[in-house]
């Protein structure tokens, strides 16, 4: 029992635990603005050292995208990815806690307006870039219909509780924003098909494989292959919804 308690405490302090997020949320209103860049890099460096598997995965992906890069440059690129993700996560926390604002820059505005003008259900493919939770609630109000964002549950129950509280507040503030969870034993495909038939927008990540599903190998360019999830494309084909 003591070993289990120690393991739980370690998990809560880990990369996927709730305690780093609780600490950040508590510190944000109290940290002077000029210390923020210093602390951001310090905490990012700590996570860069702790998250060994994620660090190696990012460096490996960067070398696949840039074959001419050596090991040192790939690791430097991985550090910059971590730092960018941390800055985006900090922006999201500032918006969540009411201690900051975000200026939006939208690329492909014509496509965005075309999506907003459609009446039928549409599939919105998203990338896992760190701004997913921040953007979806705000943009849902501009579509004039419900946007269902698909996400995976957090790995640790304490962190999932925090996320649930955040998402319930967002759903209350943005009536057109709803969350659906992608779980291994769920019937998400049936639920998404029904929502699309009702004319809703479904936002689903199309750049990473989740859980025990069959990936799709794609050749992005000669010599570079990527594993992408089949689910979003199968959903578009089955429902006929534009993607």
Residue frames as qw, qx, qy, qz and C-alpha x, y, z in Angstrom:
[[0.000, 0.884, 0.467, 0.000, 0.00, 0.00, 0.00],
 [0.305, -0.789, 0.106, 0.522, 2.85, 2.37, 0.82],
 [0.397, -0.116, 0.609, 0.677, 4.45, 1.64, -2.55],
 [0.202, 0.635, 0.667, 0.333, 1.14, 2.41, -4.29],
 [0.137, -0.932, -0.247, 0.227, 0.85, 5.74, -2.47],
 [0.380, -0.577, 0.352, 0.631, 4.42, 6.65, -3.41],
 [0.364, 0.187, 0.705, 0.579, 3.74, 5.71, -7.04],
 [0.100, 0.820, 0.550, 0.121, 0.61, 7.89, -7.10],
 [0.230, -0.876, -0.006, 0.423, 2.50, 10.89, -5.72],
 [0.399, -0.314, 0.547, 0.665, 5.23, 10.43, -8.33],
 [0.291, 0.466, 0.717, 0.430, 2.61, 10.21, -11.09],
 [0.016, -0.916, -0.388, 0.098, 0.96, 13.42, -9.90],
 [0.259, -0.789, 0.237, 0.504, 4.33, 15.21, -10.11],
 [0.573, -0.009, 0.645, 0.505, 5.11, 13.67, -13.51],
 [0.055, -0.040, 0.475, 0.877, 4.63, 14.94, -17.05],
 [0.314, -0.381, -0.668, -0.557, 0.96, 13.92, -17.13],
 [0.327, -0.418, -0.717, 0.451, 0.21, 14.72, -13.49],
 [0.093, -0.859, -0.432, -0.259, -1.99, 17.46, -12.05],
 [0.523, -0.686, -0.169, 0.476, 0.42, 19.09, -9.58],
 [0.396, -0.067, 0.258, 0.879, 2.49, 21.07, -12.15],
 [0.038, -0.555, -0.516, -0.652, -0.74, 22.50, -13.59],
 [0.446, -0.790, -0.418, 0.050, -2.06, 23.36, -10.12],
 [0.541, -0.456, -0.020, 0.706, 1.24, 25.10, -9.31],
 [0.251, 0.182, 0.388, 0.868, 1.13, 27.12, -12.54],
 [0.202, -0.695, -0.542, -0.426, -2.49, 28.14, -11.99],
 [0.519, -0.747, -0.301, 0.287, -1.65, 29.30, -8.47],
 [0.528, -0.358, 0.113, 0.762, 1.48, 31.18, -9.54],
 [0.349, 0.500, 0.470, 0.638, 0.19, 32.98, -12.66],
 [0.113, -0.910, -0.282, -0.282, -1.57, 35.88, -10.91],
 [0.581, -0.790, 0.042, 0.193, 1.40, 36.37, -8.57],
 [0.729, -0.089, 0.278, 0.619, 4.47, 36.21, -10.83],
 [0.054, 0.762, -0.100, -0.637, 5.79, 39.58, -12.13],
 [0.757, 0.630, 0.081, -0.152, 5.65, 39.83, -15.90],
 [0.276, 0.803, -0.528, -0.024, 9.42, 40.28, -16.28],
 [0.387, -0.399, 0.824, -0.113, 10.08, 36.92, -14.58],
 [0.848, 0.270, 0.290, -0.351, 7.73, 35.00, -16.84],
 [0.702, 0.600, -0.374, -0.082, 10.20, 34.39, -19.74],
 [0.050, 0.556, -0.787, 0.262, 12.88, 33.22, -17.28],
 [0.564, -0.112, 0.702, -0.421, 10.56, 30.84, -15.42],
 [0.837, 0.406, 0.031, -0.364, 9.06, 29.59, -18.67],
 [0.582, 0.580, -0.570, 0.025, 12.47, 28.49, -19.93],
 [0.157, -0.432, 0.802, -0.381, 13.44, 27.06, -16.57],
 [0.710, 0.052, 0.551, -0.435, 10.33, 24.87, -16.31],
 [0.804, 0.514, -0.161, -0.252, 10.57, 23.89, -19.97],
 [0.309, 0.595, -0.731, 0.128, 14.16, 22.79, -19.40],
 [0.415, -0.248, 0.772, -0.414, 13.06, 20.67, -16.45],
 [0.817, 0.278, 0.344, -0.371, 10.34, 18.95, -18.46],
 [0.614, 0.646, -0.425, -0.156, 12.73, 18.55, -21.39],
 [0.066, 0.474, -0.852, 0.212, 14.98, 16.50, -19.12],
 [0.529, -0.038, 0.713, -0.460, 12.17, 14.52, -17.48],
 [0.787, 0.429, 0.230, -0.379, 10.18, 13.70, -20.63],
 [0.306, -0.446, 0.734, 0.411, 12.83, 11.48, -22.20],
 [0.473, 0.309, 0.805, 0.180, 10.48, 9.49, -24.41],
 [0.319, 0.873, 0.345, -0.129, 8.70, 12.56, -25.75],
 [0.108, -0.829, 0.354, 0.420, 12.03, 14.33, -26.26],
 [0.369, -0.225, 0.804, 0.408, 13.42, 11.48, -28.34],
 [0.443, 0.543, 0.710, 0.068, 10.18, 11.18, -30.34],
 [0.211, 0.934, 0.110, -0.266, 10.18, 14.87, -31.27],
 [0.172, -0.686, 0.564, 0.425, 13.86, 14.78, -32.26],
 [0.455, 0.053, 0.845, 0.277, 13.25, 11.64, -34.33],
 [0.408, 0.735, 0.540, -0.039, 10.32, 13.26, -36.14],
 [0.074, 0.919, -0.142, -0.360, 12.33, 16.39, -36.87],
 [0.273, -0.460, 0.732, 0.423, 15.14, 14.33, -38.41],
 [0.467, 0.359, 0.791, 0.166, 12.55, 12.54, -40.55],
 [0.293, 0.894, 0.312, -0.134, 11.20, 15.89, -41.75],
 [0.167, 0.926, -0.333, -0.064, 14.70, 17.35, -42.22],
 [0.981, 0.042, -0.039, 0.183, 17.05, 14.52, -43.30],
 [0.526, 0.594, -0.264, 0.549, 20.03, 16.87, -43.49],
 [0.403, -0.778, 0.234, -0.422, 19.79, 17.69, -39.79],
 [0.455, 0.262, -0.782, 0.337, 22.34, 16.13, -37.49],
 [0.522, -0.442, -0.704, 0.191, 21.64, 14.89, -33.98],
 [0.268, -0.267, -0.335, 0.863, 22.60, 18.17, -32.29],
 [0.195, -0.050, -0.233, -0.951, 20.36, 20.28, -34.52],
 [0.503, -0.355, -0.696, -0.370, 17.47, 17.85, -34.07],
 [0.465, -0.436, -0.628, 0.447, 17.78, 18.10, -30.29],
 [0.082, -0.181, -0.103, 0.975, 17.90, 21.89, -30.52],
 [0.351, -0.184, -0.491, -0.776, 14.77, 21.76, -32.66],
 [0.516, -0.416, -0.749, -0.006, 13.10, 19.49, -30.09],
 [0.294, -0.334, -0.448, 0.775, 13.91, 22.03, -27.39],
 [0.134, 0.047, -0.151, -0.978, 12.25, 24.77, -29.44],
 [0.466, -0.313, -0.683, -0.467, 9.16, 22.59, -29.93],
 [0.469, -0.434, -0.678, 0.364, 8.94, 22.07, -26.16],
 [0.169, -0.251, -0.219, 0.928, 9.40, 25.80, -25.55],
 [0.270, -0.112, -0.395, -0.871, 6.72, 26.75, -28.09],
 [0.511, -0.398, -0.734, -0.203, 4.30, 24.23, -26.60],
 [0.395, -0.389, -0.562, 0.614, 4.98, 25.60, -23.10],
 [0.008, 0.122, 0.001, -0.993, 4.32, 29.17, -24.25],
 [0.414, -0.227, -0.561, -0.680, 1.05, 28.11, -25.88],
 [0.526, -0.410, -0.736, 0.118, 0.02, 26.19, -22.78],
 [0.255, -0.294, -0.383, 0.838, 0.79, 29.26, -20.67],
 [0.206, -0.056, -0.258, -0.942, -1.38, 31.41, -22.95],
 [0.516, -0.343, -0.690, -0.374, -4.24, 28.93, -22.51],
 [0.472, -0.408, -0.641, 0.447, -3.86, 29.00, -18.72],
 [0.089, -0.145, -0.142, 0.975, -3.84, 32.80, -18.73],
 [0.388, -0.187, -0.425, -0.797, -7.12, 32.84, -20.66],
 [0.574, -0.353, -0.736, -0.062, -8.57, 30.16, -18.38],
 [0.447, -0.431, -0.518, 0.589, -7.65, 32.09, -15.23],
 [0.056, 0.935, 0.334, 0.105, -8.59, 35.51, -16.64],
 [0.465, -0.717, 0.143, 0.499, -5.05, 36.90, -16.38],
 [0.228, -0.359, 0.549, 0.720, -4.34, 37.45, -20.09],
 [0.645, 0.597, 0.159, -0.450, -5.72, 37.90, -23.60],
 [0.602, -0.023, 0.663, 0.445, -4.94, 36.29, -26.96],
 [0.358, 0.626, -0.211, -0.660, -4.67, 38.01, -30.35],
 [0.786, 0.205, 0.583, 0.032, -5.75, 35.67, -33.16],
 [0.170, 0.551, -0.534, -0.618, -4.17, 35.41, -36.57],
 [0.780, 0.256, 0.529, -0.216, -6.31, 33.31, -38.93],
 [0.011, -0.367, 0.718, 0.592, -4.84, 31.77, -42.07],
 [0.071, -0.210, -0.901, -0.374, -7.31, 30.65, -44.72],
 [0.255, 0.233, 0.424, -0.837, -10.09, 33.03, -43.69],
 [0.540, 0.166, -0.401, -0.721, -12.08, 32.26, -46.86],
 [0.485, -0.039, -0.872, -0.060, -12.19, 28.57, -45.90],
 [0.067, -0.185, -0.716, 0.670, -13.28, 29.50, -42.38],
 [0.387, 0.245, 0.109, -0.882, -16.12, 31.66, -43.71],
 [0.553, 0.102, -0.654, -0.506, -17.18, 28.94, -46.14],
 [0.334, -0.117, -0.904, 0.238, -17.40, 26.48, -43.25],
 [0.100, 0.246, 0.531, -0.805, -19.47, 28.92, -41.22],
 [0.458, 0.230, -0.165, -0.843, -21.93, 29.42, -44.11],
 [0.394, 0.022, -0.872, -0.291, -22.64, 25.71, -44.67],
 [0.685, -0.295, 0.111, -0.657, -25.76, 24.10, -43.25],
 [0.934, -0.011, -0.348, -0.084, -24.74, 20.45, -43.47],
 [0.771, -0.594, 0.185, 0.141, -22.49, 18.68, -41.01],
 [0.511, 0.754, -0.372, 0.178, -18.76, 19.19, -41.54],
 [0.888, -0.311, -0.085, 0.327, -15.58, 17.54, -40.29],
 [0.073, 0.945, -0.278, 0.156, -12.80, 19.82, -39.14],
 [0.898, 0.030, -0.245, 0.365, -9.40, 18.12, -39.12],
 [0.243, -0.939, 0.205, -0.131, -7.11, 19.59, -36.49],
 [0.661, 0.386, -0.517, 0.383, -3.46, 19.19, -35.57],
 [0.724, -0.600, -0.271, 0.206, -2.12, 18.46, -32.10],
 [0.466, 0.525, -0.120, 0.702, -0.24, 21.74, -31.65],
 [0.344, -0.166, -0.531, 0.756, -1.13, 22.90, -28.15],
 [0.179, 0.058, 0.082, -0.979, -3.80, 25.51, -28.96],
 [0.258, -0.269, -0.848, -0.377, -6.64, 23.04, -29.52],
 [0.263, -0.571, -0.717, 0.300, -8.49, 23.59, -26.23],
 [0.114, -0.460, -0.139, 0.869, -8.06, 27.35, -26.48],
 [0.113, 0.125, -0.476, -0.863, -9.30, 27.83, -30.05],
 [0.146, -0.315, -0.894, -0.282, -12.30, 25.50, -30.24],
 [0.087, -0.644, -0.655, 0.386, -14.55, 27.24, -27.66],
 [0.015, -0.561, 0.006, 0.828, -13.86, 30.71, -29.03],
 [0.122, 0.162, -0.639, -0.742, -14.43, 29.81, -32.67],
 [0.030, 0.367, 0.930, 0.018, -17.57, 27.78, -31.93],
 [0.123, 0.656, 0.431, -0.607, -19.52, 30.99, -31.34],
 [0.157, 0.540, -0.334, -0.756, -18.73, 32.16, -34.89],
 [0.003, 0.005, 0.919, 0.394, -20.12, 29.08, -36.62],
 [0.535, -0.049, -0.035, -0.843, -23.71, 29.57, -35.48],
 [0.902, -0.094, -0.303, -0.293, -24.09, 25.86, -34.71],
 [0.773, -0.566, 0.283, -0.038, -22.71, 23.29, -32.33],
 [0.479, 0.622, -0.613, 0.092, -19.05, 22.30, -32.58],
 [0.925, -0.366, 0.084, -0.057, -18.15, 18.95, -31.04],
 [0.200, 0.746, -0.626, 0.109, -14.46, 18.70, -30.18],
 [0.968, -0.102, -0.231, -0.005, -13.10, 15.17, -29.80],
 [0.030, 0.733, -0.599, 0.320, -10.39, 14.63, -27.23],
 [0.709, -0.031, -0.687, 0.154, -8.81, 11.79, -25.27],
 [0.626, -0.764, -0.131, -0.084, -9.17, 11.61, -21.49],
 [0.010, -0.803, 0.544, -0.245, -6.18, 12.64, -19.41],
 [0.648, 0.188, -0.728, 0.117, -3.92, 9.80, -18.30],
 [0.230, -0.029, -0.732, 0.640, -4.11, 10.65, -14.60],
 [0.195, -0.662, -0.718, -0.091, -7.49, 10.87, -12.81],
 [0.266, -0.663, -0.274, 0.643, -6.53, 14.01, -10.87],
 [0.103, -0.247, 0.373, 0.888, -5.67, 15.79, -14.12],
 [0.079, -0.380, -0.790, -0.475, -8.86, 14.55, -15.74],
 [0.201, -0.716, -0.601, 0.292, -10.85, 16.12, -12.89],
 [0.163, -0.544, 0.042, 0.822, -9.18, 19.49, -13.56],
 [0.020, -0.014, 0.643, 0.765, -9.90, 19.21, -17.28],
 [0.106, -0.549, -0.815, -0.152, -13.53, 18.27, -16.65],
 [0.164, -0.735, -0.392, 0.528, -14.02, 21.37, -14.50],
 [0.116, -0.403, 0.311, 0.853, -12.38, 23.58, -17.14],
 [0.020, -0.140, -0.778, -0.612, -14.42, 22.11, -19.99],
 [0.096, -0.653, -0.746, 0.087, -17.72, 22.39, -18.10],
 [0.105, -0.691, -0.153, 0.699, -17.00, 26.10, -17.57],
 [0.047, -0.250, 0.541, 0.801, -16.21, 26.51, -21.25],
 [0.040, -0.371, -0.861, -0.347, -19.40, 24.72, -22.28],
 [0.103, -0.735, -0.569, 0.354, -21.41, 26.99, -19.98],
 [0.093, -0.635, 0.095, 0.761, -19.76, 30.10, -21.43],
 [0.228, 0.337, -0.601, -0.688, -19.96, 28.92, -25.06],
 [0.735, 0.139, 0.457, -0.481, -23.31, 27.15, -25.66],
 [0.796, 0.520, -0.188, -0.247, -22.21, 25.95, -29.12],
 [0.271, 0.570, -0.762, 0.143, -19.15, 24.14, -27.75],
 [0.905, -0.277, 0.147, -0.287, -19.34, 20.51, -26.63],
 [0.036, -0.574, 0.818, 0.009, -16.76, 17.82, -25.79],
 [0.969, 0.028, -0.083, -0.233, -16.85, 14.15, -26.80],
 [0.409, -0.636, 0.654, 0.034, -14.28, 11.70, -25.45],
 [0.732, 0.403, -0.521, -0.172, -12.41, 9.18, -27.54],
 [0.556, -0.464, 0.642, -0.253, -12.10, 6.08, -25.37],
 [0.048, 0.283, -0.922, -0.258, -10.98, 2.56, -26.37],
 [0.105, 0.270, 0.953, -0.092, -14.30, 0.96, -25.43],
 [0.293, 0.497, 0.282, -0.767, -16.60, 3.71, -26.71],
 [0.492, 0.515, 0.661, 0.236, -18.87, 3.99, -29.74],
 [0.100, -0.594, 0.031, 0.797, -17.54, 7.35, -30.81],
 [0.086, -0.025, 0.678, 0.730, -17.95, 6.73, -34.56],
 [0.069, -0.576, -0.794, -0.181, -21.70, 6.16, -34.20],
 [0.182, -0.763, -0.372, 0.495, -22.06, 9.27, -32.04],
 [0.155, -0.446, 0.292, 0.832, -20.10, 11.44, -34.48],
 [0.056, 0.227, 0.780, 0.581, -22.12, 10.17, -37.44],
 [0.106, -0.719, -0.685, 0.056, -25.33, 11.13, -35.66],
 [0.190, -0.720, -0.126, 0.656, -24.04, 14.60, -34.83],
 [0.146, -0.209, 0.528, 0.810, -22.97, 15.17, -38.43],
 [0.000, -0.456, -0.807, -0.375, -26.42, 14.14, -39.65],
 [0.164, -0.797, -0.501, 0.296, -27.84, 16.79, -37.32],
 [0.334, 0.861, 0.105, 0.370, -25.72, 19.44, -39.07],
 [0.520, -0.824, 0.134, 0.179, -23.07, 19.92, -36.40],
 [0.437, 0.742, -0.486, 0.148, -19.35, 20.50, -36.88],
 [0.930, -0.347, 0.028, 0.120, -17.04, 17.78, -35.59],
 [0.170, 0.846, -0.490, 0.124, -13.43, 18.71, -34.79],
 [0.962, -0.225, 0.144, 0.062, -11.15, 15.69, -34.61],
 [0.235, -0.742, 0.548, 0.306, -7.38, 15.39, -34.57],
 [0.887, 0.450, 0.012, -0.104, -6.02, 13.97, -37.79],
 [0.382, 0.756, -0.505, 0.164, -2.29, 13.89, -37.10],
 [0.055, -0.430, 0.846, -0.310, -1.77, 11.21, -34.43],
 [0.642, -0.134, -0.715, -0.242, -2.89, 7.66, -33.76],
 [0.402, -0.414, 0.483, -0.659, -4.70, 7.07, -30.48],
 [0.768, -0.145, 0.494, -0.380, -5.29, 3.78, -28.67],
 [0.469, -0.119, 0.845, 0.227, -5.33, 0.37, -30.34],
 [0.623, 0.661, 0.209, -0.362, -6.42, 1.34, -33.83],
 [0.766, 0.211, 0.403, 0.454, -5.12, 0.48, -37.28],
 [0.079, -0.714, 0.134, 0.682, -3.01, 3.38, -38.57],
 [0.702, 0.678, 0.208, 0.059, -2.70, 4.43, -42.17],
 [0.579, -0.369, 0.310, 0.657, 0.81, 4.68, -43.61],
 [0.442, 0.877, 0.187, -0.033, 1.17, 7.61, -46.00],
 [0.665, 0.028, 0.161, 0.729, 4.16, 8.66, -48.08],
 [0.022, -0.888, -0.190, 0.419, 4.35, 12.39, -47.53],
 [0.355, 0.824, -0.381, -0.223, 7.32, 12.70, -49.84],
 [0.837, 0.313, -0.444, 0.069, 9.85, 10.24, -51.28],
 [0.523, 0.212, -0.655, 0.503, 11.46, 8.44, -48.38],
 [0.126, -0.118, 0.523, -0.834, 9.22, 9.97, -45.69],
 [0.447, -0.375, -0.743, -0.328, 6.24, 8.00, -44.42],
 [0.235, -0.251, 0.442, -0.828, 3.84, 8.99, -41.65],
 [0.179, -0.321, -0.928, 0.067, 1.33, 7.02, -39.58],
 [0.292, -0.133, 0.028, -0.947, -2.05, 8.75, -39.54],
 [0.391, 0.176, 0.785, -0.448, -5.38, 7.67, -38.04],
 [0.011, 0.224, 0.808, 0.545, -7.92, 6.19, -40.43],
 [0.012, 0.541, 0.754, -0.373, -10.93, 7.18, -38.35],
 [0.148, 0.601, 0.111, -0.777, -11.51, 10.77, -39.56],
 [0.210, 0.298, -0.623, -0.692, -11.28, 9.80, -43.24],
 [0.102, -0.237, -0.960, -0.110, -13.53, 6.77, -42.76],
 [0.073, 0.571, 0.588, -0.568, -16.02, 9.02, -40.97],
 [0.207, 0.509, -0.194, -0.813, -16.01, 11.46, -43.89],
 [0.210, 0.105, -0.828, -0.509, -16.54, 8.66, -46.41],
 [0.067, -0.335, -0.930, 0.133, -19.30, 6.99, -44.38],
 [0.070, 0.665, 0.514, -0.538, -21.29, 10.17, -43.77],
 [0.424, 0.625, 0.419, 0.504, -20.47, 12.12, -46.94],
 [0.230, -0.932, -0.145, 0.239, -19.63, 15.14, -44.79],
 [0.491, 0.775, -0.195, 0.347, -17.13, 17.62, -46.25],
 [0.800, -0.468, -0.058, 0.370, -13.75, 17.42, -44.56]]
